[in-house]
Amino acid sequence: MRDKNSVSNIIRVALGVCLVCAVVVSTVAVTLRPMQQENRAAFRQLNVLQAAGIYEPGIDVADAFQRVERRIVNFDTGEYVDEPPGGFDPVRAARDPAQSRTLSGDPAGIGRRANYGEVFLARGEDGRLTRLILPVHAYGLWSTMFAFLALEPDLKTVAGISFFEHGETPGLGGEIDNPRWQESWVGKRVRDDDGDMVFRVDRGPTPEGVPDAEHRVDGLSGATITARGVENMVRFWLGEKGYGPYLQNLERRIRIGEEI
Ligand SMILES: Cc1cc2nc3c(=O)[nH]c(=O)nc-3n(C[C@H](O)[C@H](O)[C@H](O)COP(=O)(O)O)c2cc1C
């Protein structure tokens, strides 16, 4: 009779258990992947709607998102481009050297920027632009923070912000998720009449009565580094190397009375 406690038997049983576990874990991972991707896409859509201020609890997100137009923009020219065959994945594009470039001045701490980016246009019943929603990201203290920044049709005033992924500390940098703080962004003018960047995140609360309060939001106490990252994020993405050329393009079209 075979000795159950022999070294060879122990190794055989251990290998058998490992194999079974590996097969189970891999099968679960593979079968759940499409569901995870779907959930991630739905969560992104929800955040776009939240940033735009058009999300209400209980609504069908996919249905509401039908009214949001997604376009791809060439950051350098500020012009729309067609969706590449096979679709456009902004996260993958930002990692792919063929679809992105290294940033020299890099205040947002992101290293590379994709050549193209997504923008979302929410329109009213009459087809007019009601919100322009821009995906933005930057490095905070521990992590890259991903958000959607929604602008009013004047392309200067914040309609909303929604952070949907980050690894900052809950209670400190994680306060970027605080709905009250995000609410305080609404109505802030991030660009002046010339399109220049005037936005800042204060260190602590914005002092009472300062003349440029319309350009400033309160800092996050105990999280100055995260707050600095958020300020750099807005300044970078609305600037020349971000959506700046695209925004200028839209402004020119508004000036000459073209639909955008
Ligand atoms: C465990 C731990 C977690 C922290 N997490 C954050 C964070 O998420 N964001 C941040 O800006 N600062 C964080 N800090 C604090 C920073 O190290 C730094 O002290 C702070 O940003 C300075 O901000 P203050 O000048 O408002 O205090 C953390 C500190 C500790 C000890």
The ligand as a MOL file (V3000), in Angstrom:
LIG
                    3D

  0  0  0     0  0            999 V3000
M  V30 BEGIN CTAB
M  V30 COUNTS 31 33 0 0 0
M  V30 BEGIN ATOM
M  V30 1 C -0.7970 58.3780 6.9300 0
M  V30 2 C -0.8080 59.7220 6.2650 0
M  V30 3 C -1.5880 59.9040 5.1500 0
M  V30 4 C -1.6070 61.1380 4.4820 0
M  V30 5 N -2.3690 61.2870 3.3780 0
M  V30 6 C -2.3590 62.4620 2.7230 0
M  V30 7 C -3.1190 62.6450 1.5240 0
M  V30 8 O -3.8560 61.7860 1.0510 0
M  V30 9 N -2.9970 63.8470 0.9010 0
M  V30 10 C -2.2040 64.8540 1.3550 0
M  V30 11 O -2.1350 65.9050 0.7260 0
M  V30 12 N -1.5300 64.7170 2.5090 0
M  V30 13 C -1.5780 63.5530 3.2030 0
M  V30 14 N -0.8600 63.4150 4.3320 0
M  V30 15 C -0.1640 64.5900 4.8990 0
M  V30 16 C 1.0580 64.9830 4.0860 0
M  V30 17 O 2.1020 64.1680 4.4510 0
M  V30 18 C 1.3830 66.4470 4.3620 0
M  V30 19 O 1.7000 66.5780 5.7030 0
M  V30 20 C 0.1890 67.3270 4.0700 0
M  V30 21 O -0.1590 67.2220 2.7200 0
M  V30 22 C 0.4970 68.7780 4.3610 0
M  V30 23 O -0.7650 69.4270 4.3250 0
M  V30 24 P -1.1580 70.5690 5.3740 0
M  V30 25 O -0.1380 71.6270 5.1620 0
M  V30 26 O -2.5520 70.9660 4.9870 0
M  V30 27 O -1.0980 69.9190 6.7240 0
M  V30 28 C -0.8240 62.1870 4.9840 0
M  V30 29 C -0.0440 62.0010 6.1170 0
M  V30 30 C -0.0280 60.7910 6.7440 0
M  V30 31 C 0.8280 60.6130 7.9570 0
M  V30 END ATOM
M  V30 BEGIN BOND
M  V30 1 1 1 2
M  V30 2 1 2 3
M  V30 3 2 2 30
M  V30 4 2 3 4
M  V30 5 1 4 5
M  V30 6 1 4 28
M  V30 7 2 5 6
M  V30 8 1 6 7
M  V30 9 1 6 13
M  V30 10 2 7 8
M  V30 11 1 7 9
M  V30 12 1 9 10
M  V30 13 2 10 11
M  V30 14 1 10 12
M  V30 15 2 12 13
M  V30 16 1 13 14
M  V30 17 1 14 15
M  V30 18 1 14 28
M  V30 19 1 15 16
M  V30 20 1 16 17
M  V30 21 1 16 18
M  V30 22 1 18 19
M  V30 23 1 18 20
M  V30 24 1 20 21
M  V30 25 1 20 22
M  V30 26 1 22 23
M  V30 27 1 23 24
M  V30 28 2 24 25
M  V30 29 1 24 26
M  V30 30 1 24 27
M  V30 31 2 28 29
M  V30 32 1 29 30
M  V30 33 1 30 31
M  V30 END BOND
M  V30 END CTAB
M  END
